[in-house]
Structures are given as C-alpha cells and as structure tokens.
Amino acid sequence: MIEVQGLHKRYGGRVALDQVDFAVPEGEIFGFLGPNGAGKTTTIRILATLTPPDGGTATIGGVRVDRQPDAVRRLMGYMPDFFGVYDHLSVVEYLDFYASCYDVPAARRRRVAAELLELVDLADRGGDEVDSLSRGMKQRLCLARALVHEPRVLLLDEPASGLDPRARLEMQELIRELRRMGKTILISSHIVPEVEELCTWVGVIDAGRIVEIGPKADVLGRAAGRRRLRVELAGADDARAAEARRRVAAWPGVLAVEVGELGLEAQVEAGLAAHELLRDLVQAGFDVNAFAPVDAGLSDVFMRLTERDA
C-alpha cells in the first residue's frame, strides 16, 4: 500500500534522507521509529505530498506522490505533529469546512461529521468551540479531520504527543479500530513502548537511513540472537563489582557488560552456557542474589540500532 524506494532529501548541507527503502503492506499498523532528527517527519511530509523528494520514489496505492499529488491526497489522510484550530468555529463547523475542501457534497457533510464524532467519542461536543477542547479531544478531532474523505491510508505523525496516559490509551484504541475498518496506518513516533504495544510492523530509521524493518515478531525474533543476562550481586562494593565485570566480560560469548545499581547486565550470544558462567561466579566467591535472562523487547532493539546517537 505504501512503497518507498531510494528516497533522498537534503536541506542545505545536511542529508535528511539517504536512500530510504521500505514498504507497508495493506491493512497493517506500521510503527516508524527513530530518534529526533532521524528523518521520520521528512519522510511523512514527502508521503503527504507536502515536501518534494530530491531523489527516489514514493507511492501510495500505486500512485506516485510527486507525479499525481491530487490523486494521492484522495487516498490518504494526514495528521501532523501539530495542528491549527480556528477560533469560534464549532466542532461540527470545523469538520464541515475540511469536508468541503475534499469536495464532499454539502448534503453529506453533516452526516459525515456526526459519524466521525461518534467514532472518536466526541458526539456530545459537536456544538462546542474547537479551542475550548482539551488537548486529547483536539487530537481526536484532528484524526477525525483526516478521515473526512474516507482515505484508505493514514499518516499519523506523533499522534500521542503531549497526551496524558488516559488520552494516550484512548488514541491507541481508536487506531486499532481504524485498522479493523481496513485502514493502512503509518505512525511516526519516538515512544518505543507505544509502538511495541500498538503496531504490527516496525521500521527503524537512524540518521536518514533505514536500519531495521519487518513484521514486529520478526524484528524481535532477530533480536533474540543477542540475549541479555542480569546478575545481581549482594554486598559488592565498587571494586568487587568491577572485578565481577572483568570476569564476566572475559567469558566467550559475552559481547558487552555494564555495571548497574544492583549488579551487572551483560549482552551475550544466544549459545552462551549461562549455567557455567553462574557456577564460575559462585566458585570465585561472588554472592549472587539473582541470575536471570532479560527478555529482548523493542526498546533493546531500538537502543542497539541507534546506539551511535545514544
């Protein structure tokens, strides 16, 4: 449904996108992760026909965004990371205005507004002025605005930005409902736990390049090749903890070791014989309180792939 090949964009002397390639299958929720400044918003603005690429191609529903922008705008709805509201317009008037921009017939606009307000749980707010709404309500209204022309694809740039926990959960459930309605959804975010919980596909961009992409389960499965072990030591001062770190780091299959508040955290290869390492530490006189694997999550994948920025 969304396909990007060799996308390139430069702002002056800075390369924002460097040969970006990815595809989003129809009906998926694609989480587009990256540190601030990695190229997420630039990519979305190109897909939304707001920024021209310097090279490469981007298509939505098979339509080139640079060659047929009007056709692309009929296919997709765009929710930016900031949005404007109009003083003294009611919620219904606000949606009516945007529906008219997409040539929705006047006879249908009020019905469309009522259906969308029901969808985003603002049905009782139709007569309220837009600028009187809370931030969470404005976010949901902005999403309704992106849906007035019944797009097949949604581009959501930081949709949960600035929301409190309750409003964030409401936004997540709304996005799931839109997927159940058959929408293909691309979400740009730097909130890793949110993407891990919500999205079905994941792409990670860093310094303008795609560094990981695929179904979420596959991305996490590839991360399983590098496990983490947490070793909690009792009564170990700094010198003793440093000694334990050196001992663990010397083991074959141990890739990296860090000293934390409770002890050690080691990144290890999948084939490491953890029980032998534990026995060695105990025989060396270390008082081990806990010794357990740490499940690899999307946060671990993200930190490993973008460690240059960290």
Residue pairs with C-beta under 8 A, 6 or more apart in sequence:
1 24
1 25
1 26
1 27
1 60
1 61
1 152
1 153
1 184
2 22
2 23
2 24
2 30
2 47
2 58
2 59
2 60
2 153
2 184
2 186
3 22
3 23
3 24
3 57
3 58
3 59
4 20
4 21
4 22
4 23
4 43
4 47
4 56
4 57
4 58
4 59
5 21
5 56
5 57
5 58
6 19
6 20
6 21
6 55
6 56
6 57
7 17
7 19
7 20
7 21
7 43
7 46
7 53
7 55
7 56
7 57
7 58
8 15
8 17
8 18
8 19
8 20
8 53
8 54
8 55
8 56
9 15
9 16
9 17
9 39
9 42
9 46
9 51
9 53
9 54
9 55
9 208
10 16
10 54
15 208
16 39
16 42
16 208
17 39
17 42
17 43
17 46
17 53
17 56
17 208
18 207
18 208
18 209
19 56
19 209
20 39
20 43
20 56
20 205
20 208
20 209
20 210
21 210
22 203
22 210
22 213
24 30
24 184
24 186
24 201
25 184
25 201
26 184
27 179
27 182
27 183
27 184
28 179
28 184
28 185
28 200
28 201
29 175
29 176
29 179
29 185
29 187
29 198
29 199
29 200
29 201
30 184
30 185
30 186
30 187
30 199
30 200
30 201
30 202
30 203
31 187
31 189
31 195
31 196
31 198
31 199
31 201
31 202
31 203
31 216
32 40
32 43
32 44
32 186
32 187
32 188
32 189
32 203
32 205
33 40
33 189
33 190
33 192
33 195
33 202
33 203
33 204
33 205
33 298
33 302
34 40
34 190
34 204
34 205
34 206
34 306
35 190
35 206
35 306
35 309
36 190
38 205
38 206
38 207
38 208
38 306
38 309
39 205
39 207
39 208
40 157
40 188
40 189
40 190
40 205
41 81
41 157
41 188
42 51
43 188
43 205
44 78
44 155
44 157
44 186
44 188
45 51
46 52
46 53
46 58
46 65
47 58
47 60
47 65
47 76
47 155
47 186
48 65
48 76
48 78
48 155
49 65
49 66
49 69
49 72
49 73
50 78
52 66
53 66
57 64
57 66
58 64
58 65
58 66
59 65
60 72
60 75
60 76
60 153
61 72
61 75
61 152
61 153
63 71
63 72
63 75
64 72
65 72
74 102
74 149
74 151
75 151
75 152
75 153
76 151
76 152
76 153
76 154
76 155
77 146
77 147
77 148
77 149
77 151
77 153
77 154
77 155
78 146
78 154
78 155
78 157
79 142
79 143
79 145
79 146
79 154
79 155
79 156
79 157
79 159
80 157
81 157
81 158
81 161
81 188
83 138
83 142
83 145
85 94
85 130
85 131
85 138
86 94
86 97
86 130
86 131
87 129
87 130
87 131
88 129
88 131
89 97
89 129
89 130
90 126
90 127
90 128
90 129
90 130
91 113
91 117
91 122
91 125
91 126
91 127
91 128
91 129
91 130
91 133
91 141
92 110
92 113
92 114
92 117
92 126
92 127
94 130
94 141
94 145
95 109
95 112
95 113
95 116
95 117
95 141
95 144
95 145
95 148
96 109
96 110
96 113
98 145
98 148
99 108
99 109
99 112
99 113
99 148
99 149
100 106
100 109
102 148
102 149
104 112
104 148
104 149
112 148
113 126
113 148
114 123
114 126
116 144
116 147
116 148
117 123
117 125
117 126
117 144
119 144
119 147
119 174
119 177
120 140
120 141
120 143
120 144
120 174
121 140
121 170
121 174
122 137
122 140
122 141
122 144
125 133
125 137
130 138
130 141
133 141
134 167
135 162
135 163
135 167
136 163
136 164
136 166
136 167
136 170
136 171
139 159
139 160
139 163
139 167
139 171
140 170
140 171
140 174
143 156
143 159
143 171
143 174
146 154
146 156
147 154
147 178
151 183
152 182
152 183
152 184
153 183
153 184
153 185
153 186
154 178
154 183
154 184
154 185
154 186
155 186
155 188
156 175
156 185
156 186
156 187
156 188
157 188
158 188
158 189
158 190
159 171
159 175
159 187
159 189
160 167
160 168
160 171
160 172
160 189
160 191
160 194
163 171
168 194
172 194
172 197
172 198
175 185
175 187
175 198
176 198
178 185
179 185
187 195
187 198
187 199
189 195
192 298
192 299
192 302
193 298
193 299
195 202
195 298
196 216
196 297
196 298
196 299
199 216
200 215
200 216
201 213
201 214
201 215
201 216
202 212
202 213
202 214
202 215
202 216
202 219
202 298
203 210
203 212
203 213
204 210
204 211
204 212
204 213
204 301
204 302
204 305
204 306
205 211
206 305
206 306
206 308
206 309
207 308
207 309
211 305
211 306
212 219
212 222
212 301
212 305
213 219
214 222
216 298
219 298
219 301
220 296
220 297
220 298
220 301
223 296
223 300
223 301
223 304
224 270
224 296
225 269
225 270
226 255
226 267
226 268
226 269
226 270
226 296
226 304
227 267
227 268
227 269
227 270
227 272
227 293
227 294
227 296
228 265
228 266
228 267
228 268
228 293
228 294
228 296
228 300
229 264
229 265
229 266
229 268
229 274
229 277
229 291
229 292
229 293
229 294
230 262
230 263
230 264
230 265
230 290
230 291
230 292
230 293
230 294
231 244
231 248
231 263
231 264
231 265
231 266
231 281
231 288
231 290
231 291
232 262
232 263
232 288
232 289
232 290
232 291
233 240
233 241
233 244
233 262
233 263
233 264
233 286
233 287
233 288
233 289
234 287
234 288
234 289
235 287
236 244
236 263
236 286
236 287
240 286
241 259
241 263
241 264
242 259
244 263
244 264
244 281
244 286
245 257
245 259
245 264
247 280
247 281
247 284
248 254
248 257
248 264
248 266
248 277
248 281
249 256
249 257
249 266
251 272
251 277
251 280
252 272
253 268
253 269
253 271
253 272
253 273
254 266
254 267
254 268
254 269
254 272
254 277
255 266
255 267
255 268
255 269
256 266
256 267
257 264
257 265
257 266
257 267
258 264
258 265
258 266
262 289
263 289
263 290
265 294
268 274
274 291
274 293
278 288
278 291
281 288
281 291
282 288
303 310
